[in-house]
Amino acid sequence: MATDKNIEGMSEVINALEAIGVDIKSPKLQKLLRKSAEPIIATAKSLVPVNTGDLRDSIGFITSKDSTNLDKTLIGLRKEYYNNYLGVMFEYGTAPRIQSNGRYTGSLAPRPFMRPALDRNASNVTDEVIKGVDGMLRDLAKKNNLIYK
């Protein structure tokens, strides 16, 4: 359920920084991305249907891939939640279901919570990431005695 949303022009900036030897894919960047993305998680938790609270509590950072995704933040239902398929069923809904014995078990109307959480917070997250990267660049320029405007 992780969603990919790119900042326009960011890949060019990253490529230019890497060309001059800047390690942009660092734990510092990931910390910035995670802090900036926290409002998405909070909004998703406020929108998700709640019965026992397990589904809501499972929404968070997917950390098993952190070491390979230092330039990304993955958000979704963590694998510790044993019914993680329910998140997809609530997000997208289901078709009418009939069991093998012929028993009709109903359908679920879509009740999206992840996509709206991303949409509501995308511009603020983008602004926070840009401010954070700007600060990282400012620190790098200062460290290398460069003028940064």
N, C-alpha and C positions, 0 to 999 in steps of 0.2 A: 504494500500500500504506500510505499514511498513514492513521492512525486518529485520529478526533476524540473526545476525552474531555473533558467539561466539568466544571468545579468548580461545585457547586451554589451559587447565589447570587452567583457572580462577575460575571455580566452586570449585575446590579443595582448592585453596588459600582462597576463601571466606569462605568455610566451616571451614578451619583451624583457620581463624581469628575469626569467630563467636564462635568457641569452646573455645577460650581464652577470650571471652567476648567483642570483638570489634564489635561495631555497624557499619558494613560496608555499610548498606543500609541507608545512611544518606543524608540530603540535600547537604552536602559538596561533596559527591560522585556524586550526580546528577548534581551539578553545573559543576564538572569536565567533566562528560560525555557529557553534553550539549555543553560546550565550545569545546571539542574535535570533536563533530559531526557537528559543524557549516560549515566546508568545504563541507560536503555532501549536505547540503541545497543549498549552493551557486552554486555547480556544477549542481544540479538538476534544479535550476532556469535558469541556462545558457543553458541547453539542452532542456527544455520543449518548445513545439510549442507555439508561442505567437500570439494571435489575438487581444484580448482586454487587456491582461495582468492579468486578474482575476485568471486564472489557475496558472500562475507563482507566483503571489502574495499569493496564498493560500498555497504554499509549506512551511512547517515549522515544529516546534515542536508541537506535539499533547499534549497539556497541561492538558486536562481534566482528565487524568489518572496519572498525576505526583505524587500524594500523595500515590498511590499504586504501583508505579514503580520506587522507589528510586534507584534501581540498573539497570535501563534500560533507554534508551532514545528513544522515539517514534517519528518518522519522517514520514510525509505524507501530504496529502491534508487535511487542517483543515476544520472542519464541517461548518464554516461560509461561505464557498464557496458553493453556491447553485447548481452548476453543477459538484459536485465532482465526479460523475460517468464518466465524460469526461476524467479524468486522467487515469482511468483504460482502457478506450477505446483507448487512445493514447498510453499507455504503451504496451498493448497487441494486439491492432488492433481489427477489427470486421469482422464477416462473412458478406456476402452480405445481405442487409436488404430489405424486401418488406413489406410495410404497409398493413393493412387490406383491403384497397381499391384497392390493386394490384399495387400501385405506387412503383417503385424501387427507393430506397433512397441511394444506393451505399454501399460502404464498406470503412473501414479505414485500411491502412497498419500499422503495428506496428511502433511506433516511441518512443522507450523506453527512459526514462529520469531518473527514480528513480534507477533502477538496475545499469545502467552504473555509476551513481553518487556514489553509494555505492562501486562498484568495483574499481573505480578510486581512492577512498580515504581510503579504508579499512586499508591498511598497515600504513598509516600516523595516522589515528585515533587510531589504536591499539597501536602504539608507544606512542602517547600522553597520552592515558589512562594508559599505563604501567608506564610512567614517573610520572604521577599524583598520582597513587596509591603508587608508591615508595616514593614520597614526603609525602603522608599521613602516611605511615608506619614509615618513618624517624621521623616525628613529634611525632607520638605515642610512638616510642622508647625513644625519648628524654624526653618526658613528664613522662615516667615511669622509667627513669634512666637506660635504656638498651642500649647495644651496637648494632648498626645497620650498617651492612657493605653493 
